């Protein structure tokens, strides 16, 4: 996973994770191309117009340490472009409460290397989150 050089507020990381996308009542699966604390870039087979509110169900992967329960996020489409028979969709996270921000920050820590999936910091963070009700990372 590499970091893009950028002038953005939050660094983006190449990461390929599964995402369930809901637009109005239509549901489909997509994959991420990259992700930051502020949003992500999806690759999907359906276009979504800019300014559309969407629901995201992110299945976060922690290397050999496993995957999470789906993390429910809300987003707003910033842009959508055709790409080799698919669509590239830029999404900004919206309505991120404190709990979702904490889970997202933990995953971003894994991507940027500040949390190692087999290290003490990761284990401690995962155990602390597991002690909370409705923990999307609980085993």
N, C-alpha and C positions, 0 to 999 in steps of 0.2 A: 504494500500500500504506500503510495507516494503522495507527497503533498505538492499541490500546484503552487507555483509562485503567483502571488496575487496581492492586490491592494485592498482586498475585502476586509471587513471587520473580523471575520472568522475564517481561519484556514480551511480549505476543502481537502478532502482525502479521497483517493480512488478507493471505492469499496463496492462490492457486488453483494447486495442482500435482497432477499425476497420482500416484496411489498404488496399487500392487498390494497387496492384503490377503490373507493366508493365515490361515485359522482351521482348526485341525486339518489336514485335507487339502483343504478347500474353498478355492478361490481366486476372488476377484472384484476388480473395479476400483472405486476411489472417488476423490474429489477432496478436497482440504483446504479448509476454510473459513478457518482461522487456524492459526498455528504459533508455538511458542516454543522455547527451548532445552530445556524440560522435556517437551514433548509437543505434541499437535495435536488439532484438531477435524476429523473426517472427515464427509463427506456421502456416503452410500452407499444402495444399494437393499435391503440386508439388515440386520436387527438383529443386534447382537452383545451378549450378556449381560455385565453388569459382572463384573469380576474375570477375564475370559477373557484368556489369553495369546495374542497375535497376532504375526505377522511382517509387516513393512512393507517395501515396496520403493519408495523415494521417488525420483522423477525430478526433480531440482532444476533450475530454470530460472534463468539468469543474464542476463535481458534479451537484448540483441542479441549477447552474448558466447556464447550457446549453452546447451546442457543438459548435465547430467552423465550418467555411467553411473549406473544405479540404486544408491542407497545403501540397504543392508540394515540395518534397525533392528528391534528387538524392542520390544513394547509391552504394556501391560495396560489393558484397557478400564476406565475410571472410571465412565462413565455412557453411556446410550443412550436417546434419545427420538425418537418419531415426529415427522416434520416434512414436511407437505405431500406425502404419498405416498412419502417417502424417510425416511432415518434420520440423525440427527445423533449422532456417536459421539465421546466424549471419550477420548483415549488418552494415557497417560503413558509416556514412553520408559523402558525398563528395560534393564539389562545393557549400558550404553553404555561401551564401552572407549575408550581414549585416542585411537585413530585415528578412530573414529566421531565422537567428541566434537569432534575437530579439524575434520573435514569439516562437521559440523553447525554449528559456530561460524563457519566461513567463510561458509556460506550465510546465517546469521543476521546476519553483518556486512554482507552485501549488502542484506538487508532493512532493517537499521537505518541504512544509509547510511555506515557506517564503512569499507566496501570498495566501490569503484565498479567496475562491470563492465569499463569501458574505462580505468580508472586504473592508475597504477603499483603501488599497494598490492595491487589485485586480481590484476594480472598476476604480480607477485612471489609472491603466495601460491599462485596456480594453478601456476606453474612449480615452486615448492618441492614441492607435492604431487605433481606429475607425475614428479618424480625418484624418488618412493617406489614400491616394488612394490605391485601390486594397488590402484592409485589409481583410485577410482571417478570422478574428474574428468578422467582422461586423455582426450585427444582421439583 
